[in-house]
Amino acid sequence: MLTSLAELRLAYNELAVLPDAIGYLPAIKQLFLEHNRLVELPATLGNLGSLELLVLTDNSLIDLPNEMVRKTRPYYTILYVFP
């Protein structure tokens, strides 16, 4: 298992869906998902307690999962421009 993975770059892959399992990578600090075709994110992203940076630019997202919005971690940055 990838329990010590701190950075994951999945940009420019034309991804339309992310697997729920991505939310079970406990050490992820930086997640780069820009320039894909994502329309929604799995709720399990709310499990990423170490997340500091989430880059979502150039996707088709309308909203973030409630599980992420409810988190009171003021120390992570989400980079995204809603269409």
C-alpha positions as CSV (number, residue, x, y, z in Angstrom):
1,M,0.0,0.0,0.0
2,L,1.1,3.6,-0.6
3,T,1.0,4.8,3.0
4,S,3.9,7.2,2.7
5,L,3.0,8.8,-0.7
6,A,3.1,12.6,-0.1
7,E,2.5,14.0,-3.6
8,L,0.4,12.6,-6.4
9,R,0.3,14.2,-9.9
10,L,-2.5,13.1,-12.1
11,A,-2.7,16.2,-14.3
12,Y,-3.3,16.1,-18.1
13,N,-4.7,12.5,-18.1
14,E,-8.3,13.2,-19.3
15,L,-9.6,11.5,-16.2
16,A,-13.4,11.6,-15.9
17,V,-13.6,9.7,-12.6
18,L,-11.4,9.3,-9.6
19,P,-11.6,6.0,-7.6
20,D,-12.8,6.2,-4.0
21,A,-9.5,4.6,-3.0
22,I,-7.7,7.9,-3.6
23,G,-9.2,9.1,-0.3
24,Y,-7.3,6.4,1.6
25,L,-3.8,7.7,1.0
26,P,-3.1,9.0,4.5
27,A,0.1,10.9,3.8
28,I,-1.0,12.8,0.7
29,K,0.0,16.5,1.2
30,Q,-0.3,17.7,-2.4
31,L,-2.8,16.4,-5.0
32,F,-2.6,17.7,-8.6
33,L,-5.7,16.9,-10.7
34,E,-5.7,19.9,-13.1
35,H,-6.5,19.6,-16.8
36,N,-8.7,16.5,-16.7
37,R,-12.4,16.0,-17.3
38,L,-13.6,15.6,-13.8
39,V,-17.2,16.5,-13.1
40,E,-17.3,15.3,-9.5
41,L,-14.9,14.2,-6.8
42,P,-15.2,11.2,-4.5
43,A,-16.5,12.0,-1.0
44,T,-13.5,10.1,0.4
45,L,-11.2,13.1,-0.4
46,G,-12.6,14.4,2.9
47,N,-10.5,11.6,4.6
48,L,-7.2,13.2,3.5
49,G,-6.1,14.6,6.8
50,S,-2.6,15.6,5.7
51,L,-3.8,17.4,2.5
52,E,-2.3,20.9,2.2
53,L,-2.7,21.6,-1.5
54,L,-5.4,20.4,-4.0
55,V,-5.1,21.7,-7.6
56,L,-8.3,21.3,-9.7
57,T,-8.0,23.9,-12.4
58,D,-9.4,23.1,-15.9
59,N,-11.9,20.5,-15.0
60,S,-15.7,20.5,-15.2
61,L,-16.5,20.5,-11.5
62,I,-19.5,22.4,-10.2
63,D,-19.0,21.8,-6.5
64,L,-16.8,20.1,-3.9
65,P,-18.0,17.1,-1.9
66,N,-19.7,18.1,1.4
67,E,-17.1,15.9,3.2
68,M,-14.4,18.3,2.1
69,V,-16.3,21.5,2.8
70,R,-17.2,20.5,6.3
71,K,-13.6,20.0,7.3
72,T,-12.3,22.8,9.5
73,R,-8.7,22.6,8.3
74,P,-7.8,26.2,7.5
75,Y,-4.3,25.1,6.3
76,Y,-5.1,23.6,3.0
77,T,-5.4,25.4,-0.3
78,I,-7.7,24.5,-3.1
79,L,-6.9,26.0,-6.5
80,Y,-9.9,25.9,-8.8
81,V,-11.8,28.3,-11.0
82,F,-15.5,27.3,-11.2
83,P,-16.9,27.6,-14.8
